[in-house]
Amino acid sequence: MHDDSSWSPETLAVAAGRPPRTPDAPVNPALELTSTFVASTAPGARGYARFANPTWEALEEVLALLEAAQPASGGGARAFASGMAAVSAVLEQVPVGGLVIAPEGAYNTTLGLLDHLEAKGRLRQRRVQPADTAAVEAALEGTSPGDLLWLESPTNPLLEVADLPALCAAARAAGVRTAVDNTFATPLVQQPLELGADVVVHSVTKYLAGHSDVVLGAVVARDPELLAELTRHRTLAGSIPGPFEAWLALRGVRTLHLRVERSQASAAELARRLSTHAAVARVRHPSLPSDPGHERAKAQMRGFGSVVSVEVRGGAAAATAVQDGVRLWLPATSLGGVESLVERRRRHPLEPVVVPEELLRLSVGVEGVEDLWADLDAALTASQR
Ligand SMILES: *Cc1c(COP(=O)(O)O)cnc(C)c1O
């Protein structure tokens, strides 16, 4: 067997999702480029490539194991065309007029989609500060079954840490499902299903694929009925991944643990140095003992993630000067790739107003940490002139 659930996540990332071990078989799943399959009456036959594709299934097998979805009991993962397609599939489960409790500050397009759906009368929302457990619990009062608690932890880009065990339990007690966007942590650092969530969403585009060459998403759930509904949505709405993207993402997942280990270590080191830099007013990273999310992250995560946010002294202009002044860091949106990226988030009109104008989001990659520091230090210092 290649998916022994007793293996460590590191081993699963490498060993799961491979073809059967038969003499002279390939060691990697094939890239299956086909739109249809030869007709079959066998149970579970794929039939047509909007329904299923073996290349997606290899990736999904690995993601299900990494997120502890309990595949033996009917849980699993489903790949989607993008992270947002995965977010949409989960929001689509909310009945018409249902309530979604969502963070004030989170991935801007998720919040943008919620606003869009609310404006169309599709659903209602209640925005909360996700690190304020009492506020989220209060927002859960008077909810109905079918309503949804949407969490992201740590949040993009404020790196706020929600108390996932407490909030998932409160939602469950209220009869409401919890969805957690686990893009920032990755399943190696945090397993929301183990902490009580009903469904996990990933932008596979980021750490899982890891090389800034793929746009892809995924959902993961333990409840077979919920998983079937999400799969039905994917088939009906057509938000399916391309086989090549799924193949590339699985190739990326093979080294996820190595990339995360290095980038997390570098992120913590850079956060420590940035916190005493004269050009920096505030550093946000849960690795810092002074960070509001530090204790919570220690309790529910294995590490602190590889995104660091900094507020540059001198406002938006100084932050933009840093983004324009770096030579190794790439000024670009996105995160989770091997290459380090820096971006002033408020340059996006959709970015929530709780994100400071002078905030730079740093996605720490796997380059040499001294080179990253030297480049950032120089650009920060120059921004103050
Ligand atoms: C990027 C991102 C998404 C959206 O994913 P896409 O693959 O770009 O559609 C969702 N959530 C978070 C936290 C993200 O960073």
The ligand as a Gaussian input file, in Angstrom:
#p B3LYP/6-31G(d) Opt

LIG

0 1
 C       -4.813000      33.142000      -3.197000
 C       -5.786000      32.810000      -2.138000
 C       -7.073000      32.341000      -2.473000
 C       -7.565000      32.242000      -3.894000
 O       -6.915000      31.260000      -4.635000
 P       -6.744000      31.293000      -6.218000
 O       -6.040000      30.017000      -6.494000
 O       -5.964000      32.525000      -6.571000
 O       -8.115000      31.349000      -6.825000
 C       -7.917000      31.986000      -1.443000
 N       -7.531000      32.108000      -0.144000
 C       -6.316000      32.557000       0.206000
 C       -5.950000      32.674000       1.645000
 C       -5.405000      32.929000      -0.786000
 O       -4.202000      33.387000      -0.411000

